[in-house]
Amino acid sequence: MESLKVNDHMNLRPVTFTSNMSVAEAVEHLLQAKQSGGPVIDHKRKVIGFLSEQDCIVCMIESSYYREQVAQVKDIMQTQVMSIKPYTSIIELAQRMMVEKPKVYPVVDDDGYLLGTINRSALLHAIDLQLHDGYKKVG
């Protein structure tokens, strides 16, 4: 199972945001993509932050209360991003996910440029496929 790599199971078309995007626009992107969060990237696709549904909730409540939509992604994004490399094993990522909170990890190259994302569902799917292959070989 160690041979399973993140790059074989990552989402190559994740929802992404820019730092100057309004939070309301970012929420629309999240809802349309049906994803719980995504990386904030600069103009070269380097990851500079992460925005989740949780990050947006308080801001959206305040916006609805005050009837203003002034916040930008840079105001609420997480700046300490837990990312993963494409050559990381699925098992290593699973072990990290048992300890760390993120549901979605940006997958970046060695220079920090976005390649995709991987979430808990993709991780479970990868392990499930491997287990089913193992059952076929035993049976």
C-alpha positions as CSV (number, residue, x, y, z in Angstrom):
1,M,0.0,0.0,0.0
2,E,3.0,2.3,0.4
3,S,3.2,2.7,-3.4
4,L,-0.1,4.7,-3.4
5,K,0.8,8.3,-4.1
6,V,-1.1,11.5,-3.7
7,N,-0.6,12.5,-7.3
8,D,-2.6,9.5,-8.4
9,H,-5.7,10.5,-6.5
10,M,-5.6,14.3,-6.2
11,N,-8.2,16.7,-7.7
12,L,-6.6,18.4,-10.6
13,R,-9.3,21.1,-10.8
14,P,-9.8,22.4,-7.3
15,V,-11.7,25.5,-6.4
16,T,-9.2,28.3,-6.0
17,F,-9.3,31.9,-4.8
18,T,-7.4,35.1,-5.1
19,S,-6.6,37.3,-2.1
20,N,-8.5,40.3,-3.4
21,M,-11.7,38.3,-4.2
22,S,-14.7,39.3,-2.1
23,V,-15.8,36.7,0.5
24,A,-19.3,36.7,-1.1
25,E,-17.7,35.7,-4.5
26,A,-15.5,33.1,-2.8
27,V,-18.6,31.6,-1.2
28,E,-20.3,31.4,-4.6
29,H,-17.3,29.5,-5.9
30,L,-17.3,27.1,-3.0
31,L,-21.0,26.4,-3.5
32,Q,-20.8,25.9,-7.2
33,A,-17.8,23.6,-6.9
34,K,-19.4,21.6,-4.0
35,Q,-16.0,21.7,-2.2
36,S,-15.4,22.6,1.5
37,G,-12.4,24.8,0.8
38,G,-9.6,25.6,-1.5
39,P,-6.2,27.2,-1.8
40,V,-5.7,31.0,-2.2
41,I,-3.2,31.5,-5.0
42,D,-1.2,34.4,-6.4
43,H,-1.0,35.3,-10.1
44,K,1.6,32.6,-10.7
45,R,-0.5,29.9,-8.9
46,K,1.8,29.9,-5.8
47,V,-0.2,28.9,-2.7
48,I,-0.4,31.9,-0.3
49,G,-3.3,30.8,1.9
50,F,-6.3,28.6,2.3
51,L,-10.0,29.4,2.6
52,S,-12.6,27.0,4.0
53,E,-16.4,27.1,4.5
54,Q,-15.7,27.6,8.2
55,D,-13.7,30.7,7.5
56,C,-16.6,32.2,5.5
57,I,-19.4,31.5,8.0
58,V,-18.7,34.3,10.5
59,C,-18.0,36.8,7.7
60,M,-21.2,36.0,5.9
61,I,-23.2,36.3,9.1
62,E,-21.7,39.7,9.8
63,S,-22.4,40.7,6.2
64,S,-26.0,39.7,6.4
65,Y,-26.4,41.5,9.7
66,Y,-24.8,44.8,8.5
67,R,-26.0,44.4,4.9
68,E,-22.5,45.0,3.7
69,Q,-20.1,42.8,1.8
70,V,-16.8,44.5,2.3
71,A,-14.5,41.6,3.4
72,Q,-12.0,40.1,1.0
73,V,-10.5,36.7,1.1
74,K,-7.2,38.1,2.4
75,D,-9.0,39.3,5.5
76,I,-10.1,35.8,6.6
77,M,-7.9,33.2,4.9
78,Q,-5.6,30.9,6.8
79,T,-2.0,31.9,6.0
80,Q,-0.4,28.9,7.6
81,V,-1.2,26.3,5.0
82,M,-0.7,22.6,5.6
83,S,0.1,21.4,2.1
84,I,1.4,18.1,0.8
85,K,3.7,17.0,-2.0
86,P,2.4,14.9,-4.9
87,Y,4.9,12.1,-4.2
88,T,3.7,11.7,-0.6
89,S,2.3,8.3,0.1
90,I,-1.5,8.0,0.7
91,I,-0.7,6.1,4.0
92,E,1.5,9.0,5.2
93,L,-1.2,11.4,4.4
94,A,-3.8,9.3,6.2
95,Q,-1.6,9.3,9.3
96,R,-1.3,13.1,9.1
97,M,-5.1,13.4,8.7
98,M,-5.6,11.4,11.9
99,V,-3.8,14.1,13.8
100,E,-4.3,17.3,11.9
101,K,-7.6,19.1,11.3
102,P,-7.7,20.0,7.5
103,K,-10.2,18.1,5.4
104,V,-8.5,19.4,2.2
105,Y,-4.8,19.7,1.5
106,P,-3.3,21.7,-1.3
107,V,-0.9,19.5,-3.3
108,V,2.1,21.7,-4.2
109,D,5.4,21.1,-6.0
110,D,8.7,21.7,-4.3
111,D,8.5,25.4,-4.9
112,G,5.0,25.8,-3.5
113,Y,3.1,26.0,-6.7
114,L,-0.4,24.5,-6.8
115,L,-0.8,21.2,-8.6
116,G,-4.2,20.2,-7.1
117,T,-5.9,19.2,-3.9
118,I,-6.7,16.0,-2.0
119,N,-9.5,15.6,0.5
120,R,-10.6,12.9,2.9
121,S,-12.9,11.3,0.4
122,A,-10.2,10.9,-2.2
123,L,-7.9,9.4,0.5
124,L,-10.6,6.9,1.6
125,H,-11.3,6.0,-2.1
126,A,-7.6,5.3,-2.7
127,I,-7.3,3.1,0.3
128,D,-10.6,1.3,-0.6
129,L,-9.3,0.6,-4.1
130,Q,-6.1,-0.8,-2.8
131,L,-7.9,-3.0,-0.3
132,H,-10.3,-4.4,-3.0
133,D,-7.3,-5.2,-5.2
134,G,-5.7,-7.0,-2.3
135,Y,-8.9,-9.0,-1.7
136,K,-9.0,-10.1,-5.3
137,K,-5.4,-11.4,-5.1
138,V,-6.1,-13.4,-1.9
139,G,-9.4,-14.8,-3.1
